[in-house]
Amino acid sequence: MKEAKGRQAGKDRRRRGGRRPFLLFCLCAVYLLIAALQAARSEDPAPAAQVNRIPIPASSVEREVRNYLRQIGHKELSPSRMMRLRREVLERLIDEELIYQEALKQGGKISPEEIEAEVDRIRKRFPDERDFDAALVREGLTLDAVREGVRRFILVRKMWSEISPSDEAEKRNWLEGVRKRSEIKIY
């Protein structure tokens, strides 16, 4: 009897404890979807980089670093690892900006229905609407900003999958070619 109760209590704790990482993942997904939007609109006086004259603010890099640290359950890493992490994050943001710009050049469009479907998927990751709204408020976001971030995210995802759906080496080569044709400044 005690053993059965103990097993049930363990399951309950795991079930409840499992929600926290999931919610953290959901918040990180929202951050990723809107980071590029905020980067483009930010008036941050200290850009970390520019991609074809579009700034990537240092604040976006730091926000992504904080999100990653939160996701792995750390507040900070060693100074050398933090420097590498910032560089990796910046490179990823540069790649995303390049892919986004290429998608726009090729006339990429996303329907309102696709955007709403993705926003609904994000919304459903939260226990209820109130938690979703609270997360938006906590992060200083509006639903329109999330929709714009989702639009950008879908464009990047579609562009990346259209390059060569199964060949990662071909995708990397394509991206390297785009990098060579682009004006990238890292500060």
Legacy VTK file of the C-alpha trace (Angstrom):
# vtk DataFile Version 3.0
C-alpha trace
ASCII
DATASET POLYDATA
POINTS 187 float
0.000 0.000 0.000
2.765 2.444 1.005
4.719 1.497 -2.084
1.740 2.203 -4.378
1.194 5.604 -2.746
4.896 6.361 -3.077
4.868 5.506 -6.780
1.768 7.648 -7.332
3.325 10.586 -5.449
6.453 10.259 -7.607
4.349 10.279 -10.760
2.480 13.369 -9.553
5.742 15.189 -8.810
7.167 14.253 -12.210
3.967 15.341 -13.923
3.979 18.706 -12.135
7.740 19.104 -12.446
7.519 18.260 -16.122
5.364 21.320 -16.745
8.037 23.807 -15.676
10.596 22.797 -18.374
7.785 22.621 -20.901
6.601 26.138 -20.033
10.196 27.335 -20.164
10.506 25.779 -23.603
7.318 27.551 -24.688
8.638 30.896 -23.508
11.908 30.274 -25.333
9.984 29.483 -28.506
8.120 32.784 -28.203
11.434 34.598 -27.623
12.945 33.050 -30.717
9.963 33.930 -32.824
10.118 37.604 -31.922
13.835 38.192 -31.430
14.364 39.102 -35.059
11.372 41.455 -35.042
12.696 43.246 -31.990
16.155 43.374 -33.523
14.838 45.075 -36.634
12.783 47.605 -34.684
15.221 48.226 -31.887
16.879 51.577 -31.579
19.697 49.945 -29.635
22.673 52.291 -29.923
25.091 49.345 -29.846
24.468 46.849 -32.611
26.372 43.594 -32.296
26.334 43.231 -36.077
24.777 44.429 -39.307
23.510 42.201 -42.089
23.086 44.096 -45.343
22.602 47.261 -43.276
20.003 45.682 -40.972
21.244 45.904 -37.373
21.284 43.020 -34.949
21.263 44.753 -31.572
23.576 43.603 -28.808
20.489 43.464 -26.599
19.039 40.729 -28.864
22.199 38.684 -28.492
22.137 39.091 -24.717
18.436 38.209 -24.564
19.064 35.006 -26.536
22.025 34.137 -24.301
19.852 34.613 -21.188
17.115 32.466 -22.729
19.589 29.699 -23.471
21.050 29.845 -19.961
17.554 29.732 -18.481
16.705 26.768 -20.688
19.738 24.770 -19.512
19.226 25.843 -15.899
22.319 28.033 -15.454
22.756 31.679 -14.595
26.200 31.944 -16.104
29.008 29.885 -17.548
32.760 30.373 -17.419
33.945 33.603 -19.089
35.433 31.747 -22.048
32.271 29.675 -22.546
30.105 32.820 -22.253
32.197 34.464 -24.977
31.801 31.396 -27.236
28.071 31.260 -26.482
27.605 34.928 -27.396
29.496 34.364 -30.655
27.407 31.264 -31.475
24.187 33.148 -30.761
25.306 36.096 -32.893
26.226 33.777 -35.777
22.811 32.092 -35.533
21.029 35.475 -35.565
23.099 36.512 -38.592
22.189 33.270 -40.381
18.500 33.747 -39.583
18.618 37.322 -40.893
20.315 36.165 -44.101
17.733 33.435 -44.659
14.913 35.895 -43.935
16.313 38.431 -46.397
16.665 35.752 -49.080
13.077 34.621 -48.476
11.887 38.204 -48.973
13.963 38.581 -52.150
12.316 35.468 -53.543
8.865 36.840 -52.785
8.110 34.605 -49.832
4.652 35.174 -48.428
2.810 33.679 -45.501
-0.968 33.550 -45.324
-2.825 34.929 -42.308
-4.186 31.417 -41.740
-0.651 29.981 -41.442
0.267 32.703 -38.968
-2.825 32.152 -36.840
-2.315 28.383 -36.849
1.223 28.830 -35.506
0.100 31.411 -32.926
-2.577 28.939 -31.812
0.072 26.207 -31.453
2.129 28.529 -29.257
-0.948 29.522 -27.262
-1.856 25.852 -26.669
1.540 25.214 -25.081
0.352 27.237 -22.105
-2.052 25.759 -19.571
-4.643 28.443 -20.324
-5.187 31.773 -22.052
-4.447 33.706 -18.860
-0.938 32.174 -18.635
-0.302 33.001 -22.284
-1.400 36.604 -21.770
0.705 36.865 -18.608
3.765 35.656 -20.528
3.178 38.340 -23.168
2.885 41.047 -20.511
5.944 39.767 -18.651
7.998 39.931 -21.840
6.586 43.271 -22.945
5.012 41.821 -26.081
1.802 42.350 -27.919
-0.101 39.719 -29.850
0.667 41.658 -33.046
4.396 41.488 -32.272
4.081 37.739 -31.764
2.242 37.408 -35.080
4.983 39.362 -36.852
7.623 37.174 -35.218
5.696 34.084 -36.267
5.472 35.355 -39.849
9.219 35.835 -39.920
9.841 32.448 -38.271
7.670 30.658 -40.845
9.381 32.442 -43.739
12.806 31.406 -42.443
11.676 27.831 -41.808
10.118 27.525 -45.288
13.132 29.029 -46.997
15.491 26.716 -45.146
13.422 23.624 -45.971
13.127 24.573 -49.653
16.889 24.753 -50.158
17.297 20.989 -49.952
14.953 19.271 -47.559
17.288 16.429 -46.587
20.834 17.556 -47.368
22.317 19.588 -44.518
25.656 19.956 -46.323
23.891 21.518 -49.297
22.051 23.899 -46.978
25.333 24.943 -45.326
26.917 25.507 -48.761
23.936 27.609 -49.832
24.158 29.685 -46.669
27.905 30.151 -47.112
27.234 31.450 -50.650
24.641 33.897 -49.292
27.152 35.037 -46.645
29.775 35.706 -49.319
27.313 37.851 -51.320
26.217 39.777 -48.252
27.593 42.691 -46.303
28.099 41.479 -42.742
29.711 43.643 -40.115
30.395 42.313 -36.648
31.225 44.901 -33.990
LINES 1 188
187 0 1 2 3 4 5 6 7 8 9 10 11 12 13 14 15 16 17 18 19 20 21 22 23 24 25 26 27 28 29 30 31 32 33 34 35 36 37 38 39 40 41 42 43 44 45 46 47 48 49 50 51 52 53 54 55 56 57 58 59 60 61 62 63 64 65 66 67 68 69 70 71 72 73 74 75 76 77 78 79 80 81 82 83 84 85 86 87 88 89 90 91 92 93 94 95 96 97 98 99 100 101 102 103 104 105 106 107 108 109 110 111 112 113 114 115 116 117 118 119 120 121 122 123 124 125 126 127 128 129 130 131 132 133 134 135 136 137 138 139 140 141 142 143 144 145 146 147 148 149 150 151 152 153 154 155 156 157 158 159 160 161 162 163 164 165 166 167 168 169 170 171 172 173 174 175 176 177 178 179 180 181 182 183 184 185 186
